[in-house]
Amino acid sequence: MLKRFPAYAAASVLFFHAVTAQAEFGRPYLLIAGSSTIFPLASAVADHVSASGKIRKPKVESTGTGGGIKLFCEGTGRNYPDIVLASRMMKKVEREECGLNGVNEITELKIGYDGIVVAQSRKDGPWNLTNRDLYLALAKMVPDPKCSGSCDRLIPNPYRKWSEVNPALPDRPIVVWGPPLSSGTRDTFAEDVLEAGCAGFPAMKQMMLANEARFKKLCQSIREDGVYESEPESSIIDHIASGHGLGIIDFGVLAKHRSELVAAPIEGIEPTYESVKSQRYPVGRPLYMYVKQAHLGLAPGMEAYLKEFTSDRAWGDEGYLIADGLIPMPSAERTIELEKLKGIVALAEPAAAKNGKKPGSRESKSASKAKSANSAKEKGARKSHG
C-alpha cells in the first residue's frame, strides 16, 4: 500500500524550489522603476511590506514613465525591472518593443487616480484658464493670428505675454515650469489640454479628421524658446511659490504645498479630490502599474508587494497612500483590478521549473527574438496569399 506524501513535506519541496529559483535569479530584492508621480506611493508600499523583516526592501527608482518603460521593455532577468510605474497607459509602440525583447506577458493594473494642475503662488491674484489659453501660450506652432479662423497657416508661437493670448489674463510674461519629455505628466497634459485647445480652431479640427498623426504632432509639441522650462519637481515648486511664473505639477504635490500654492481652474473647474475622482476635472488621469509575469516567483517579494499595494489599508478609501497623493478608485474598479492580480499571482511558480531557462539568458532572448521573427514571416506569408 502506497504511503501518502505528507502535506508539510510537499509544501517544503515547493518552498525549496522557490528559494532555489530566486537564488538563481541572482537579485535579492524587487526592482521597480518609472513615474515620479507614483514614486512616493511605491516607496510607501516598499516601506510597509519590508517592515516585518521577512523580505528585503524593494528598490524603487524614479526614472519618469517613458524612461521606466524603456528599461522594463529591454528584457527579462536580474538586470531589468520587475514592475514599471506609469502615469499614462503604455503605448502600442512600447508594447511592441517589449515583445521584440521577449517581454511578452505583461499585466496592466490600474492603481488609482491623479490630476495635473497649473499651479500659482497664493500671493498672486486668481487665474482662470482655458484649454485654448494654454495651447496658445505653450504650443510650438500656432495658427497665424493675422488670418481668419478658417486659416490653416501655422507659425512659430509669437506670444510673449498672457494678455496677448487672452485680454482677460494678466499683462505678464508667459513663464511656465513643468516636467521633462520623459514624463507621463507632460504626455497627459499635452494630450488632454493642448490637443483640446488646438482642436478649438476649425482648421486644426479639420486636420484632426484628415490626418490625426500630423494633428497630434503639431498640437502636442511644446515651444522651446525659453517660455517653458523643464525642471525637477522641487525646483518647480520653488519658482512658482516665489511668484515667478506658473507650474505644471501633480494634484498630490499641490496637496502637500497648499500653504504656498493654489491651482488655477481649467475650463471653469477647480481641481479637487472629488472633481478628479469623478473625472469632471478635465486633466484627471488614471495611474498604472505594469507587472512582468516572467519574474513572478523569481523576483523576491514580488507577490507580497503586489498584495500590499492592492490591500484596502493601502489603496482603499481610507488607505495610507492617500497621504502620498493617491485618489482611490471606486470599490467596483478596485475589485476588477484585484481579479487581474489573483489571476497572475496564481501563476507564480518558479519560471525555471517551467522551461529550465533563466529569464534574460542569451539563449532565451535569442529564442524569443527568433520566435518573433518567424511569427512576422508567417503573418507576411498569410497577407501575401490574400
C-alpha positions as CSV (number, residue, x, y, z in Angstrom):
1,M,0.0,0.0,0.0
2,L,1.3,3.4,-1.0
3,K,2.1,5.8,1.7
4,R,0.6,9.3,1.5
5,F,3.1,12.1,0.9
6,P,2.7,14.4,3.9
7,A,1.3,17.8,3.1
8,Y,4.0,19.6,5.1
9,A,6.6,17.7,3.0
10,A,5.0,18.8,-0.3
11,A,5.0,22.4,1.0
12,S,8.7,22.1,1.9
13,V,9.5,20.9,-1.6
14,L,7.7,23.8,-3.2
15,F,9.4,26.2,-0.8
16,F,12.8,24.7,-1.6
17,H,12.2,25.1,-5.4
18,A,11.0,28.7,-4.9
19,V,14.1,29.6,-2.9
20,T,16.4,27.9,-5.3
21,A,14.8,29.7,-8.3
22,Q,15.1,33.0,-6.5
23,A,18.8,32.3,-5.7
24,E,19.4,31.5,-9.4
25,F,17.7,34.8,-10.4
26,G,20.6,36.5,-8.8
27,R,19.0,39.6,-7.4
28,P,18.0,39.6,-3.7
29,Y,15.4,42.4,-3.9
30,L,12.4,43.6,-6.0
31,L,13.3,46.2,-8.7
32,I,10.7,48.9,-9.6
33,A,11.2,51.9,-11.9
34,G,9.1,54.6,-13.5
35,S,6.8,57.5,-12.9
36,S,7.9,60.2,-10.5
37,T,4.3,60.8,-9.7
38,I,3.8,57.2,-8.4
39,F,7.3,57.1,-6.8
40,P,6.1,58.3,-3.4
41,L,3.3,55.7,-3.4
42,A,5.5,52.8,-4.5
43,S,8.1,53.8,-1.9
44,A,5.5,53.9,0.9
45,V,4.4,50.4,0.0
46,A,8.0,49.3,-0.1
47,D,8.4,50.6,3.5
48,H,5.3,48.7,4.7
49,V,6.0,45.4,3.0
50,S,9.5,45.2,4.3
51,A,8.8,46.4,7.8
52,S,8.3,42.8,9.1
53,G,11.8,41.9,8.0
54,K,10.6,38.9,6.0
55,I,11.7,40.4,2.7
56,R,14.4,42.8,1.7
57,K,13.1,46.4,1.0
58,P,12.3,46.7,-2.7
59,K,14.4,49.2,-4.7
60,V,12.2,51.9,-6.3
61,E,13.7,54.2,-8.9
62,S,12.2,57.5,-10.2
63,T,13.0,57.5,-13.9
64,G,9.9,59.0,-15.4
65,T,7.2,57.0,-17.1
66,G,8.9,56.8,-20.5
67,G,12.3,56.0,-19.1
68,G,10.9,53.3,-16.8
69,I,9.0,51.6,-19.6
70,K,12.2,51.7,-21.8
71,L,14.1,49.9,-19.0
72,F,11.3,47.5,-18.4
73,C,11.0,46.5,-22.0
74,E,14.7,45.8,-22.6
75,G,14.5,42.2,-21.4
76,T,13.9,39.8,-18.6
77,G,16.2,38.7,-15.8
78,R,18.1,40.3,-12.9
79,N,19.2,43.5,-14.9
80,Y,15.7,44.6,-15.7
81,P,12.8,46.0,-13.6
82,D,10.1,43.6,-12.4
83,I,7.5,46.3,-12.2
84,V,7.1,49.6,-14.0
85,L,5.1,52.6,-12.7
86,A,3.3,54.7,-15.3
87,S,1.2,57.9,-15.1
88,R,-0.3,57.0,-18.5
89,M,-1.1,53.8,-20.4
90,M,1.7,52.0,-22.1
91,K,1.8,52.9,-25.8
92,K,1.4,50.4,-28.6
93,V,4.9,51.1,-29.9
94,E,6.3,50.4,-26.3
95,R,4.4,47.1,-26.1
96,E,5.9,46.1,-29.5
97,E,9.4,47.0,-28.2
98,C,8.8,44.8,-25.2
99,G,7.8,41.9,-27.4
100,L,10.9,42.2,-29.6
101,N,13.0,41.7,-26.4
102,G,11.0,38.8,-25.1
103,V,8.9,40.7,-22.6
104,N,5.6,39.2,-23.8
105,E,3.4,38.6,-20.8
106,I,2.6,41.9,-19.1
107,T,-0.2,42.6,-16.8
108,E,-1.6,46.1,-16.6
109,L,-3.0,47.2,-13.2
110,K,-4.8,50.4,-12.6
111,I,-4.0,51.6,-9.1
112,G,-5.9,54.9,-8.7
113,Y,-6.3,58.5,-10.0
114,D,-4.4,61.7,-10.0
115,G,-4.8,65.1,-11.5
116,I,-2.5,67.5,-13.3
117,V,-2.8,71.2,-12.2
118,V,-1.5,74.5,-13.3
119,A,-0.3,76.0,-10.0
120,Q,0.4,79.6,-9.0
121,S,1.6,81.3,-5.9
122,R,-1.0,82.2,-3.3
123,K,0.4,85.7,-3.4
124,D,-0.9,86.2,-6.9
125,G,-4.4,87.2,-7.9
126,P,-6.8,84.4,-9.2
127,W,-6.3,83.0,-12.7
128,N,-8.9,81.3,-14.8
129,L,-7.5,79.3,-17.7
130,T,-9.0,77.5,-20.7
131,N,-7.5,74.8,-22.9
132,R,-7.3,77.4,-25.7
133,D,-5.3,79.8,-23.4
134,L,-2.8,77.1,-22.5
135,Y,-2.5,75.9,-26.1
136,L,-1.7,79.4,-27.4
137,A,0.7,80.1,-24.6
138,L,2.7,76.8,-24.8
139,A,2.4,75.2,-28.3
140,K,5.5,75.4,-30.5
141,M,3.4,76.2,-33.6
142,V,0.1,78.1,-33.5
143,P,-2.5,79.4,-36.1
144,D,-1.4,82.7,-37.6
145,P,-3.3,85.3,-35.7
146,K,-3.3,87.6,-38.8
147,C,-5.5,85.3,-40.9
148,S,-9.2,84.3,-40.3
149,G,-10.4,81.5,-38.1
150,S,-10.5,79.1,-41.0
151,C,-6.9,79.7,-42.0
152,D,-4.7,76.6,-41.6
153,R,-1.3,78.5,-41.7
154,L,0.8,77.8,-38.7
155,I,3.6,79.9,-37.5
156,P,6.2,79.7,-34.6
157,N,4.5,80.9,-31.4
158,P,4.7,84.7,-31.3
159,Y,3.0,85.2,-27.9
160,R,5.2,86.6,-25.1
161,K,2.6,87.8,-22.6
162,W,-0.6,86.1,-21.2
163,S,-2.6,89.2,-22.2
164,E,-1.7,88.6,-25.9
165,V,-3.2,85.1,-25.6
166,N,-6.3,86.4,-23.9
167,P,-7.0,90.0,-22.9
168,A,-8.7,88.8,-19.7
169,L,-5.4,87.4,-18.4
170,P,-2.7,89.4,-16.6
171,D,-0.3,91.5,-18.6
172,R,2.7,89.4,-17.5
173,P,5.3,87.4,-19.4
174,I,4.4,83.8,-20.2
175,V,6.7,81.7,-17.9
176,V,5.7,78.1,-17.2
177,W,7.7,75.4,-15.4
178,G,7.0,71.8,-16.0
179,P,8.1,68.2,-16.3
180,P,10.6,66.9,-19.0
181,L,9.9,65.0,-22.2
182,S,10.3,61.6,-20.5
183,S,7.4,62.4,-18.1
184,G,4.0,60.8,-18.3
185,T,2.7,64.0,-16.7
186,R,3.9,66.0,-19.7
187,D,2.4,63.5,-22.2
188,T,-1.0,63.6,-20.5
189,F,-1.0,67.4,-20.3
190,A,-0.2,67.7,-24.0
191,E,-2.9,65.2,-24.9
192,D,-5.7,66.4,-22.7
193,V,-5.0,70.2,-22.7
194,L,-3.0,71.2,-25.7
195,E,-4.9,69.0,-28.1
196,A,-8.2,70.1,-26.8
197,G,-7.2,73.8,-27.2
198,C,-5.8,73.1,-30.7
199,A,-9.0,71.4,-31.8
200,G,-10.9,74.5,-31.0
201,F,-9.6,76.1,-34.2
202,P,-11.7,75.0,-37.2
203,A,-8.8,74.4,-39.5
204,M,-7.0,72.3,-36.9
205,K,-10.1,70.3,-36.3
206,Q,-10.3,69.5,-40.0
207,M,-6.7,68.4,-39.8
208,M,-7.5,66.1,-36.9
209,L,-10.2,64.4,-39.1
210,A,-7.9,64.2,-42.2
211,N,-4.6,63.4,-40.7
212,E,-4.7,62.6,-36.9
213,A,-0.9,61.8,-36.7
214,R,0.0,65.2,-38.1
215,F,-2.6,66.9,-35.9
216,K,-1.2,65.3,-32.7
217,K,2.4,66.0,-33.6
218,L,1.7,69.7,-34.2
219,C,-0.7,70.3,-31.4
220,Q,1.3,68.4,-28.7
221,S,4.7,70.0,-29.4
222,I,5.7,72.4,-26.7
223,R,7.7,75.6,-27.6
224,E,11.5,75.6,-27.0
225,D,12.2,79.3,-26.8
226,G,12.6,79.6,-23.1
227,V,8.9,80.2,-22.2
228,Y,8.5,76.6,-21.0
229,E,11.3,75.2,-18.8
230,S,11.7,71.6,-17.6
231,E,12.8,71.4,-14.0
232,P,12.8,68.9,-11.2
233,E,9.6,69.0,-9.0
234,S,11.3,70.7,-6.1
235,S,12.6,73.5,-8.3
236,I,9.2,74.0,-9.9
237,I,7.7,74.5,-6.5
238,D,10.3,77.0,-5.5
239,H,9.8,79.0,-8.7
240,I,6.1,79.3,-8.5
241,A,6.0,79.8,-4.7
242,S,8.1,82.9,-5.2
243,G,5.7,84.2,-7.8
244,H,8.0,83.5,-10.8
245,G,5.6,82.0,-13.3
246,L,3.1,79.1,-13.3
247,G,3.9,75.4,-12.8
248,I,2.5,72.1,-14.1
249,I,2.5,69.7,-11.2
250,D,0.6,66.7,-9.9
251,F,-2.5,67.2,-7.7
252,G,-0.8,65.2,-4.9
253,V,2.1,67.6,-4.9
254,L,-0.2,70.6,-4.7
255,A,-2.0,69.0,-1.7
256,K,1.3,69.0,0.2
257,H,2.0,72.6,-0.6
258,R,-1.4,74.3,-0.1
259,S,0.1,76.8,2.2
260,E,2.2,78.2,-0.7
261,L,0.4,77.2,-3.8
262,V,-3.1,77.3,-5.4
263,A,-4.3,75.7,-8.6
264,A,-6.0,77.7,-11.4
265,P,-9.3,76.4,-12.6
266,I,-9.3,75.0,-16.1
267,E,-12.4,75.4,-18.2
268,G,-14.1,76.7,-15.0
269,I,-13.5,73.6,-12.9
270,E,-11.2,73.6,-9.9
271,P,-9.1,70.5,-9.2
272,T,-10.4,69.0,-6.0
273,Y,-10.4,65.5,-4.6
274,E,-14.0,65.0,-5.8
275,S,-13.7,66.6,-9.2
276,V,-10.6,64.5,-10.0
277,K,-12.1,61.3,-8.7
278,S,-15.4,61.8,-10.6
279,Q,-13.3,62.8,-13.7
280,R,-15.2,66.1,-14.1
281,Y,-11.9,68.0,-13.9
282,P,-10.5,68.0,-17.5
283,V,-7.0,66.9,-16.6
284,G,-7.6,63.9,-14.3
285,R,-5.9,60.6,-15.2
286,P,-5.6,57.0,-14.1
287,L,-2.3,55.7,-12.8
288,Y,-0.9,52.3,-13.7
289,M,1.5,49.6,-12.7
290,Y,2.8,47.1,-15.3
291,V,3.9,43.7,-14.0
292,K,6.4,41.4,-15.8
293,Q,4.9,38.0,-15.4
294,A,8.1,36.2,-16.3
295,H,9.5,37.5,-13.0
296,L,6.7,36.2,-10.7
297,G,8.1,33.5,-8.4
298,L,11.6,34.7,-9.1
299,A,11.9,38.3,-8.0
300,P,12.0,38.2,-4.2
301,G,8.9,39.6,-2.5
302,M,7.1,40.4,-5.8
303,E,3.8,38.7,-4.8
304,A,3.9,40.2,-1.3
305,Y,4.5,43.7,-2.7
306,L,1.6,43.5,-5.2
307,K,-0.8,42.2,-2.5
308,E,0.2,45.0,-0.1
309,F,-0.2,47.7,-2.7
310,T,-3.7,46.4,-3.6
311,S,-4.8,46.0,0.0
312,D,-7.6,48.2,1.5
313,R,-5.2,49.5,4.1
314,A,-3.0,50.9,1.2
315,W,-5.1,51.9,-1.8
316,G,-8.6,51.8,-0.1
317,D,-10.9,54.8,0.6
318,E,-9.0,55.5,3.9
319,G,-5.7,53.9,2.9
320,Y,-2.3,55.2,3.9
321,L,-1.5,56.0,0.2
322,I,-3.9,59.0,0.3
323,A,-1.4,60.9,2.3
324,D,1.1,60.5,-0.6
325,G,-1.3,61.8,-3.2
326,L,-3.3,58.8,-4.4
327,I,-7.0,59.4,-5.2
328,P,-8.6,55.9,-4.7
329,M,-10.7,54.2,-7.3
330,P,-14.3,53.4,-6.5
331,S,-14.7,50.0,-4.9
332,A,-16.1,48.4,-8.1
333,E,-13.0,49.4,-10.0
334,R,-10.7,48.1,-7.3
335,T,-12.5,44.7,-7.5
336,I,-11.8,44.5,-11.2
337,E,-8.1,45.1,-10.7
338,L,-7.9,42.6,-7.8
339,E,-9.3,39.9,-10.1
340,K,-6.5,40.6,-12.6
341,L,-4.0,40.3,-9.7
342,K,-5.4,37.0,-8.5
343,G,-5.0,35.6,-12.0
344,I,-1.3,36.4,-12.3
345,V,-0.3,35.6,-8.7
346,A,-1.7,32.1,-9.2
347,L,0.9,31.7,-11.9
348,A,3.8,32.5,-9.6
349,E,5.5,29.1,-9.6
350,P,9.3,29.4,-10.4
351,A,9.7,30.1,-14.1
352,A,12.9,28.0,-14.0
353,A,10.8,24.9,-13.3
354,K,8.7,25.7,-16.3
355,N,11.3,25.8,-19.0
356,G,14.7,25.2,-17.5
357,K,16.0,28.6,-18.6
358,K,16.7,31.6,-16.5
359,P,14.9,34.7,-17.8
360,G,17.3,37.1,-19.6
361,S,19.7,34.4,-20.7
362,R,21.1,34.9,-24.2
363,E,19.5,31.6,-25.2
364,S,16.1,32.6,-24.0
365,K,16.4,36.1,-25.6
366,S,17.6,34.7,-28.9
367,A,14.8,32.1,-29.0
368,S,12.2,34.8,-28.2
369,K,13.5,37.0,-31.0
370,A,13.6,34.1,-33.4
371,K,10.1,33.3,-32.5
372,S,9.0,36.9,-33.1
373,A,10.8,36.9,-36.5
374,N,9.2,33.6,-37.5
375,S,5.8,34.9,-36.4
376,A,6.3,38.1,-38.5
377,K,7.3,35.9,-41.6
378,E,4.2,33.8,-41.1
379,K,2.0,36.9,-41.0
380,G,3.6,38.2,-44.1
381,A,3.1,35.0,-45.9
382,R,-0.6,34.9,-44.9
383,K,-1.0,38.5,-46.1
384,S,0.7,37.7,-49.5
385,H,-1.8,34.9,-50.0
386,G,-4.8,37.1,-49.5
